[in-house]
Amino acid sequence: MSQDKPNKKIWITGASSGLGLALAKHYLLTGNRVIASARSEGELNQLAKLYPDELSFVKFDVTDNTQIESVANEIEQLTDQLDLAILNAGTCEYFDVDAPDWSLFERVNQVNYLGVVNSLQVCLPILKRTPNSHLVGVSSQAVQAPFIRSEAYGASKAAVRYLLHSLRLDLAPDDVSVSCILPGFVDTPLTQRNDFDMPFIMSPEQAAHRIANAVEKRVFEYAFPKRLTALLALARLAPSGWFKFNARKRTS
């Protein structure tokens, strides 16, 4: 059965709120079986009441590699195949170069990059034995151009992007498609903490719909919204102009 038809078996990480929750809702509404993972159930509690037979929760802190075996076993008990895995769990902290918290880099990397590595250890064996399966990872438009205070976040998401593009080459003999998603600003509990303007911000539901459409087409990479993609393309074409406009100004 093609993965692009309903009734897929799907694993989503970071699914208790924000984009991950919106993706879980989308795939449940379109007739699929969803296994949702996060550190806690969060808003998945209410969703499970609406879809008691189609939604399962498997607790997983993606930073804890001691949980990999137990999470994999629990998923194996729920299903013998995975048509689609969406590795979405992520975090963001901003670096202050004047009062640096160097441990911030480790915290962000543990979730955004090593969290993907840990999640791969859970899902890859199942994906590789499922015909026509699909691995999707969520990076960020932040990898397209440098932003102030984003050293840790951008670097971790760039690592995710490279990891996915490289995996695509190595997984070709196993018939596992790989897609990298680069969202712009999405209105989630994470971005709601930001203290700056977020151009072209969209709702989690809008973002989830766009991602699902791209996943259906099995794109190599999908960056959205297009207006932000175009703006960041200009930044790459004129890096000195981007620097002059965006460089932090001295305050004293």
Secondary structure, 3 states (H helix, E strand, C coil): CCCCCCCCEEEEECCCCHHHHHHHHHHHHCCCEEEEEECCCCCHHHHHHHCCCCEEEEECCCCCHHHHHHHHHHHHHHCCCCCEEEECCCCCCCCCCCCCCCHHHHHHHHHHCHHHHHHHHHHHHHHHHCCCEEEEEECCHHHHCCCCCCHHHHHHHHHHHHHHHHHHHHCHHHCEEEEEEEECCECCCCHHHCCCCCCCCECHHHHHHHHHHHHHCCCCEEEECHHHHHHHHHHHHCHHHHHHHHCCCCCC
